[in-house]
Amino acid sequence: MLAYPTEAQKGRFISIFWSIFNLGAVVGSAVALGQNIHSKVRRENRARQPNSTNPSPIGQSRYT
């Protein structure tokens, strides 16, 4: 904070600071969304379905 509020203004200054602070996260996530919104990654890879021959992930090897 760059200013010293009076006792009556403390709540307003904190709320303005907190709003600006949280807008940073909103802008950051909007940038990430804008970069990925038209990505060419196949949508099937986003949520993989279990293998139909072995539906249990236990015992599956990554190298087979």
N, C-alpha and C positions, 0 to 999 in steps of 0.2 A: 504494500500500500504506500502511496506517495503522499497522502494527505492525512492530517490528523482530524478526525471528525469530532464534533462536539458530542456531548452525552446523548443528545436527542437524535443525532444523525448516525450513531454507531450501527444500528441495524440496517439502515439503508446502504451504508458503505460496505458492510460485510456481504449483503445480498448482491450488490453490483459486482464486487470482487469475485464472489462464488459463481455468478452467472458467466462472467468473462472466462474464468478458469475452466468451467465445464464446456464452454463453446469451443475450446481447443480440442477436446475429445470429439465433439460433433464434427468439426471441420476435418480432423484427422481421419475419422471413419468415413466421411463422405469422399475424401480423396481416395482412400483404399477401395471403396465401392466403385467409384468412377473408373479406376484403373482395371477393375476386374469384371465390370458389368458385361462387357462384350468379349470376354476371354474365349479362346477357341478350345478349351479343355472339354473333352467329351463328358457329358453329364452322367453317363453310366458309371464313371469312376468316382463320383462324389460319394455315393452310398453303395458300397459293394455288397452284393448278395452272397450268402454263404454258398459254398460248393455243394451242388446237389448230390454228389456221390458221398460226401462226408460232411453233413451239416454241422458237426461239432468242431469248433476250432482247436479243441484239445488233441494233441498228437499230430497236428499238421506241421509239416516241415516247410520251411521257406525254400529249401533247395531241391524239392522233388518236382 
